[in-house]
Amino acid sequence: MRIQVVHCHPLEDSFNHALFLAVVQTLRQGGHEVVATDLYREGFAPAMTEQERRTYMGNGYDDSAVAEYARILRSVDGIVFCYPHWWFSMPAVLKGYVDRVWGPRTAFVYDARDNHLEPNLRNVKLFGVVTTFGSPWWVVRLFAGDPGRKVMMRGLKPMCAKRVSSFWLAHYDMDHSGSEARQAYLQKVRARLATIR
């Protein structure tokens, strides 16, 4: 498979960046073609431009400033996101990537009959998330309602193939986890990715 790994963390010496490298390495060892997209290192500009916003509500969306990112997304068989959750949400740079790249004519098209969104990433048959949370799982799920997971699994995933294979791997309570817990999670991520065919 041709799989894009989209990473978003400002620090190269972070645990999250180590996860990104592990995801890329494991997929390559499994024989996959990997497109490693490191948004911070690539200097991705998250702010939507005036022109993008003016053209967004129609199939004439001007995505010329992010054309290469859109081209890659339309060309892959799978996508894996690797990022931390801050304030129960994805980092701003990743949100900007979603806003600007997962737009009309790429992630979806507007149906002229009633203007609903018609999914357009039928090429994406694998959708995965490798993430971390500073809070314990019960705070994320019971107190906050798991908003980050809902955005990915109920917002982005439905834009992909109808029977898209998906996974959600999360390490909770990063603010208090030690090296043993982090290494166990890293091994869990490697093991899951090794099953992708």
C-alpha positions as CSV (number, residue, x, y, z in Angstrom):
1,M,0.0,0.0,0.0
2,R,1.0,3.6,-0.5
3,I,0.4,5.2,3.0
4,Q,0.8,8.8,4.1
5,V,1.8,9.4,7.7
6,V,0.9,12.9,8.8
7,H,2.8,14.1,11.8
8,C,2.3,17.2,13.9
9,H,4.5,18.1,16.9
10,P,7.0,21.0,17.2
11,L,9.7,19.0,19.1
12,E,11.9,16.4,17.4
13,D,13.0,15.1,20.7
14,S,9.4,14.4,21.9
15,F,7.8,11.0,22.5
16,N,5.3,11.9,19.8
17,H,8.1,12.4,17.2
18,A,9.5,9.0,18.3
19,L,6.1,7.5,17.6
20,F,6.1,9.1,14.1
21,L,9.5,7.6,13.3
22,A,8.3,4.2,14.6
23,V,5.1,4.4,12.4
24,V,7.1,5.2,9.3
25,Q,9.8,2.5,10.0
26,T,7.2,-0.2,10.8
27,L,5.2,0.5,7.7
28,R,8.3,0.5,5.5
29,Q,9.5,-2.8,7.0
30,G,6.1,-4.2,6.1
31,G,6.7,-3.4,2.5
32,H,4.6,-0.3,2.2
33,E,5.4,2.8,0.3
34,V,5.4,5.6,2.9
35,V,4.9,9.3,2.3
36,A,6.2,10.9,5.5
37,T,4.6,14.3,6.0
38,D,6.0,16.2,9.0
39,L,4.0,19.4,9.1
40,Y,6.2,21.3,11.5
41,R,9.5,20.4,9.7
42,E,7.9,21.2,6.3
43,G,6.7,24.6,7.6
44,F,3.1,24.0,6.8
45,A,1.1,27.3,7.1
46,P,-2.1,26.5,8.9
47,A,-4.1,29.7,8.4
48,M,-6.6,29.6,5.6
49,T,-6.1,32.4,3.2
50,E,-8.8,34.9,2.2
51,Q,-9.0,33.4,-1.3
52,E,-9.4,29.9,0.0
53,R,-12.2,30.9,2.3
54,R,-14.0,32.9,-0.5
55,T,-13.9,29.9,-2.8
56,Y,-14.5,27.1,-0.2
57,M,-18.3,26.8,-0.4
58,G,-18.3,25.3,-3.8
59,N,-16.4,22.9,-6.0
60,G,-14.3,25.7,-7.4
61,Y,-12.2,25.8,-4.2
62,D,-8.8,27.4,-4.9
63,D,-6.4,25.0,-3.2
64,S,-3.4,26.1,-5.3
65,A,-1.3,27.0,-2.2
66,V,-1.6,23.5,-0.9
67,A,-1.9,21.7,-4.2
68,E,0.9,19.2,-3.5
69,Y,-0.6,18.1,-0.2
70,A,-4.0,17.6,-1.9
71,R,-2.4,15.7,-4.7
72,I,-0.7,13.3,-2.2
73,L,-4.0,12.8,-0.3
74,R,-5.7,11.9,-3.6
75,S,-3.0,9.4,-4.5
76,V,-2.6,7.3,-1.3
77,D,-4.3,4.0,-0.3
78,G,-4.1,4.9,3.4
79,I,-3.4,7.6,5.9
80,V,-2.2,7.5,9.4
81,F,-2.2,10.6,11.7
82,C,0.4,10.9,14.4
83,Y,-0.1,13.8,16.8
84,P,-0.8,14.8,20.4
85,H,-4.1,16.1,21.8
86,W,-3.8,19.5,23.4
87,W,-7.0,20.8,25.2
88,F,-8.8,17.7,23.9
89,S,-8.1,18.6,20.3
90,M,-5.5,18.3,17.6
91,P,-2.7,21.0,17.4
92,A,-3.4,24.1,15.4
93,V,-1.1,23.2,12.6
94,L,-2.8,19.9,12.0
95,K,-6.3,21.6,12.2
96,G,-5.0,24.0,9.5
97,Y,-3.9,21.1,7.4
98,V,-7.4,19.6,7.7
99,D,-9.1,22.9,7.0
100,R,-7.0,23.7,3.9
101,V,-6.2,20.3,2.4
102,W,-9.3,18.2,3.2
103,G,-11.4,20.6,1.1
104,P,-13.8,20.6,-1.8
105,R,-12.8,18.5,-4.8
106,T,-10.3,16.6,-2.6
107,A,-12.0,15.2,0.5
108,F,-15.5,15.8,-0.8
109,V,-17.6,17.4,-3.5
110,Y,-20.7,19.5,-3.0
111,D,-23.7,17.8,-4.5
112,A,-25.6,20.4,-6.5
113,R,-29.0,18.9,-5.7
114,D,-29.0,19.8,-2.0
115,N,-25.5,21.0,-1.4
116,H,-24.6,18.0,0.9
117,L,-21.0,16.7,1.1
118,E,-20.3,13.7,-1.1
119,P,-17.2,11.8,0.1
120,N,-14.4,11.9,-2.5
121,L,-11.5,10.0,-1.0
122,R,-12.6,6.6,-2.1
123,N,-8.9,5.8,-2.7
124,V,-8.2,5.8,1.0
125,K,-8.9,2.3,2.3
126,L,-7.0,2.6,5.6
127,F,-7.5,5.4,8.1
128,G,-5.5,5.3,11.4
129,V,-4.7,7.5,14.3
130,V,-1.7,7.2,16.7
131,T,-2.1,9.8,19.4
132,T,-1.4,10.9,23.0
133,F,-3.4,12.7,25.7
134,G,-2.0,14.5,28.7
135,S,-5.2,13.6,30.7
136,P,-6.3,10.1,31.9
137,W,-8.8,8.2,29.7
138,W,-11.7,8.9,32.0
139,V,-11.2,12.6,31.8
140,V,-11.1,12.5,28.0
141,R,-14.0,10.2,27.5
142,L,-16.4,10.8,30.4
143,F,-15.7,14.5,31.3
144,A,-14.9,15.9,27.9
145,G,-16.9,13.5,25.7
146,D,-13.9,12.4,23.5
147,P,-14.1,15.3,21.0
148,G,-10.8,14.6,19.3
149,R,-11.8,11.0,18.4
150,K,-15.2,12.2,17.1
151,V,-13.6,14.7,14.8
152,M,-11.4,12.0,13.2
153,M,-13.7,9.1,13.2
154,R,-17.0,10.8,12.5
155,G,-15.7,13.8,10.5
156,L,-12.7,12.8,8.4
157,K,-13.0,9.0,8.2
158,P,-16.4,9.1,6.4
159,M,-14.8,11.0,3.5
160,C,-12.8,7.8,2.7
161,A,-13.8,4.5,1.1
162,K,-17.1,3.0,2.2
163,R,-15.5,0.0,3.9
164,V,-12.4,1.8,5.1
165,S,-10.3,-0.1,7.6
166,S,-9.6,2.0,10.7
167,F,-7.8,2.0,14.0
168,W,-7.5,4.4,16.9
169,L,-4.4,4.0,19.2
170,A,-4.2,6.4,22.1
171,H,-1.8,6.7,25.1
172,Y,-3.5,8.5,27.9
173,D,-2.2,10.4,31.0
174,M,1.1,11.3,29.2
175,D,1.6,14.0,32.0
176,H,2.2,11.1,34.5
177,S,3.3,8.2,32.4
178,G,6.8,6.7,32.8
179,S,9.2,5.2,30.3
180,E,7.8,1.7,30.8
181,A,4.2,2.7,29.9
182,R,5.5,4.7,26.9
183,Q,7.5,1.8,25.6
184,A,4.6,-0.5,26.0
185,Y,2.5,1.9,23.9
186,L,5.2,2.1,21.3
187,Q,5.2,-1.7,21.0
188,K,1.4,-1.7,20.8
189,V,1.6,0.7,17.9
190,R,4.3,-1.3,16.1
191,A,2.4,-4.5,16.5
192,R,-0.8,-3.0,15.1
193,L,0.9,-1.4,12.1
194,A,2.7,-4.7,11.4
195,T,-0.7,-6.3,10.7
196,I,-1.5,-4.0,7.8
197,R,-1.5,-5.8,4.4
